[in-house]
Amino acid sequence: MKHTSTLFTPPLAEVQARFAEWRKNKKHQRRIPKELWTAAVQLSFEHSIHKISTSLSLGYADLKKRVETTETPSITNPMPSFIPIEIPPNHHAECIIEMEHSNGNKMRMHFKGKTDLDIQNFAESFWSRRA
């Protein structure tokens, strides 16, 4: 799936009101304006295509096609940089690392006396997951 512009998602009720206003004032056989399609696509960050299409009275296939063919947003806040952790060999260190992704996924790692693990690899794998 590709999306445009930013990560901003307008409220569903606001987009419904905009569609209702457009439908109320439209001339016969006018196409849905690009701005309304963009708002509908942006809703896919938080809602399913089915929910959006039924709430806005849009064709499911048309909306799905637009969602899939729109570019992915650029993230305004870059991923956090990783801090290398250097543990001396034969050191009996204990370390707990907890991470929480914006999608709700959580990871907790507890290392005790283990110094040969690639913690950065675990972290990068976690942050690169989408769901």
KEMIKOL-633588 format. One record per residue (C-alpha): residue number from 1; residue in three letters; x, y negated, z. Coordinates in steps of 0.5 Angstrom, whole numbers, plus 500, padded with zeros to 3 digits. Each point is the difference from the previous one (the first is absolute). Layout:
<pts>
pt i: NUM, aa: ala, x: X, y: Y, z: Z
...
</pts>
This chain:
<pts>
pt i: 1, aa: met, x: 500, y: 500, z: 500
pt i: 2, aa: lys, x: 503, y: 493, z: 498
pt i: 3, aa: his, x: 497, y: 494, z: 503
pt i: 4, aa: thr, x: 501, y: 492, z: 499
pt i: 5, aa: ser, x: 503, y: 494, z: 504
pt i: 6, aa: thr, x: 500, y: 500, z: 507
pt i: 7, aa: leu, x: 497, y: 505, z: 506
pt i: 8, aa: phe, x: 494, y: 495, z: 502
pt i: 9, aa: thr, x: 494, y: 504, z: 500
pt i: 10, aa: pro, x: 493, y: 496, z: 500
pt i: 11, aa: pro, x: 495, y: 502, z: 504
pt i: 12, aa: leu, x: 495, y: 505, z: 496
pt i: 13, aa: ala, x: 494, y: 495, z: 502
pt i: 14, aa: glu, x: 503, y: 494, z: 497
pt i: 15, aa: val, x: 501, y: 504, z: 494
pt i: 16, aa: gln, x: 493, y: 502, z: 500
pt i: 17, aa: ala, x: 498, y: 493, z: 501
pt i: 18, aa: arg, x: 504, y: 498, z: 494
pt i: 19, aa: phe, x: 497, y: 505, z: 495
pt i: 20, aa: ala, x: 493, y: 499, z: 503
pt i: 21, aa: glu, x: 501, y: 493, z: 498
pt i: 22, aa: trp, x: 503, y: 501, z: 493
pt i: 23, aa: arg, x: 494, y: 505, z: 498
pt i: 24, aa: lys, x: 495, y: 495, z: 503
pt i: 25, aa: asn, x: 503, y: 494, z: 495
pt i: 26, aa: lys, x: 503, y: 504, z: 494
pt i: 27, aa: lys, x: 497, y: 500, z: 493
pt i: 28, aa: his, x: 498, y: 506, z: 497
pt i: 29, aa: gln, x: 505, y: 505, z: 498
pt i: 30, aa: arg, x: 506, y: 496, z: 503
pt i: 31, aa: arg, x: 506, y: 504, z: 502
pt i: 32, aa: ile, x: 503, y: 500, z: 507
pt i: 33, aa: pro, x: 505, y: 495, z: 501
pt i: 34, aa: lys, x: 507, y: 502, z: 501
pt i: 35, aa: glu, x: 500, y: 497, z: 507
pt i: 36, aa: leu, x: 494, y: 504, z: 502
pt i: 37, aa: trp, x: 504, y: 506, z: 498
pt i: 38, aa: thr, x: 506, y: 498, z: 503
pt i: 39, aa: ala, x: 496, y: 500, z: 507
pt i: 40, aa: ala, x: 497, y: 506, z: 499
pt i: 41, aa: val, x: 507, y: 504, z: 498
pt i: 42, aa: gln, x: 503, y: 496, z: 507
pt i: 43, aa: leu, x: 495, y: 504, z: 504
pt i: 44, aa: ser, x: 503, y: 506, z: 498
pt i: 45, aa: phe, x: 505, y: 499, z: 505
pt i: 46, aa: glu, x: 495, y: 501, z: 506
pt i: 47, aa: his, x: 494, y: 504, z: 497
pt i: 48, aa: ser, x: 499, y: 506, z: 495
pt i: 49, aa: ile, x: 498, y: 499, z: 493
pt i: 50, aa: his, x: 494, y: 503, z: 501
pt i: 51, aa: lys, x: 498, y: 495, z: 506
pt i: 52, aa: ile, x: 502, y: 494, z: 496
pt i: 53, aa: ser, x: 496, y: 502, z: 493
pt i: 54, aa: thr, x: 494, y: 502, z: 504
pt i: 55, aa: ser, x: 500, y: 493, z: 504
pt i: 56, aa: leu, x: 502, y: 496, z: 494
pt i: 57, aa: ser, x: 495, y: 504, z: 495
pt i: 58, aa: leu, x: 506, y: 501, z: 496
pt i: 59, aa: gly, x: 501, y: 506, z: 495
pt i: 60, aa: tyr, x: 505, y: 505, z: 504
pt i: 61, aa: ala, x: 504, y: 502, z: 494
pt i: 62, aa: asp, x: 501, y: 493, z: 498
pt i: 63, aa: leu, x: 502, y: 498, z: 507
pt i: 64, aa: lys, x: 505, y: 506, z: 501
pt i: 65, aa: lys, x: 503, y: 498, z: 493
pt i: 66, aa: arg, x: 502, y: 493, z: 502
pt i: 67, aa: val, x: 502, y: 502, z: 507
pt i: 68, aa: glu, x: 505, y: 505, z: 497
pt i: 69, aa: thr, x: 503, y: 495, z: 494
pt i: 70, aa: thr, x: 501, y: 494, z: 505
pt i: 71, aa: glu, x: 507, y: 499, z: 502
pt i: 72, aa: thr, x: 502, y: 502, z: 507
pt i: 73, aa: pro, x: 501, y: 494, z: 505
pt i: 74, aa: ser, x: 507, y: 497, z: 502
pt i: 75, aa: ile, x: 500, y: 501, z: 508
pt i: 76, aa: thr, x: 502, y: 493, z: 502
pt i: 77, aa: asn, x: 503, y: 503, z: 506
pt i: 78, aa: pro, x: 506, y: 504, z: 498
pt i: 79, aa: met, x: 501, y: 507, z: 504
pt i: 80, aa: pro, x: 504, y: 499, z: 506
pt i: 81, aa: ser, x: 507, y: 501, z: 499
pt i: 82, aa: phe, x: 503, y: 507, z: 504
pt i: 83, aa: ile, x: 505, y: 499, z: 505
pt i: 84, aa: pro, x: 505, y: 505, z: 500
pt i: 85, aa: ile, x: 501, y: 504, z: 507
pt i: 86, aa: glu, x: 507, y: 503, z: 501
pt i: 87, aa: ile, x: 501, y: 505, z: 505
pt i: 88, aa: pro, x: 506, y: 502, z: 502
pt i: 89, aa: pro, x: 502, y: 508, z: 499
pt i: 90, aa: asn, x: 499, y: 504, z: 506
pt i: 91, aa: his, x: 496, y: 495, z: 503
pt i: 92, aa: his, x: 493, y: 503, z: 504
pt i: 93, aa: ala, x: 496, y: 494, z: 498
pt i: 94, aa: glu, x: 492, y: 500, z: 500
pt i: 95, aa: cys, x: 496, y: 495, z: 495
pt i: 96, aa: ile, x: 493, y: 499, z: 499
pt i: 97, aa: ile, x: 498, y: 497, z: 494
pt i: 98, aa: glu, x: 493, y: 498, z: 498
pt i: 99, aa: met, x: 497, y: 497, z: 494
pt i: 100, aa: glu, x: 493, y: 498, z: 498
pt i: 101, aa: his, x: 498, y: 499, z: 493
pt i: 102, aa: ser, x: 495, y: 495, z: 498
pt i: 103, aa: asn, x: 496, y: 505, z: 497
pt i: 104, aa: gly, x: 499, y: 503, z: 507
pt i: 105, aa: asn, x: 505, y: 506, z: 499
pt i: 106, aa: lys, x: 505, y: 501, z: 506
pt i: 107, aa: met, x: 506, y: 503, z: 501
pt i: 108, aa: arg, x: 504, y: 501, z: 507
pt i: 109, aa: met, x: 507, y: 504, z: 500
pt i: 110, aa: his, x: 503, y: 502, z: 506
pt i: 111, aa: phe, x: 508, y: 502, z: 500
pt i: 112, aa: lys, x: 503, y: 503, z: 506
pt i: 113, aa: gly, x: 508, y: 502, z: 499
pt i: 114, aa: lys, x: 499, y: 500, z: 492
pt i: 115, aa: thr, x: 505, y: 495, z: 497
pt i: 116, aa: asp, x: 500, y: 503, z: 493
pt i: 117, aa: leu, x: 493, y: 498, z: 497
pt i: 118, aa: asp, x: 499, y: 495, z: 495
pt i: 119, aa: ile, x: 495, y: 496, z: 503
pt i: 120, aa: gln, x: 500, y: 495, z: 495
pt i: 121, aa: asn, x: 497, y: 505, z: 495
pt i: 122, aa: phe, x: 495, y: 502, z: 504
pt i: 123, aa: ala, x: 498, y: 492, z: 501
pt i: 124, aa: glu, x: 500, y: 499, z: 492
pt i: 125, aa: ser, x: 496, y: 506, z: 499
pt i: 126, aa: phe, x: 495, y: 498, z: 505
pt i: 127, aa: trp, x: 499, y: 492, z: 497
pt i: 128, aa: ser, x: 500, y: 503, z: 493
pt i: 129, aa: arg, x: 494, y: 504, z: 501
pt i: 130, aa: arg, x: 493, y: 497, z: 498
pt i: 131, aa: ala, x: 495, y: 504, z: 504
</pts>
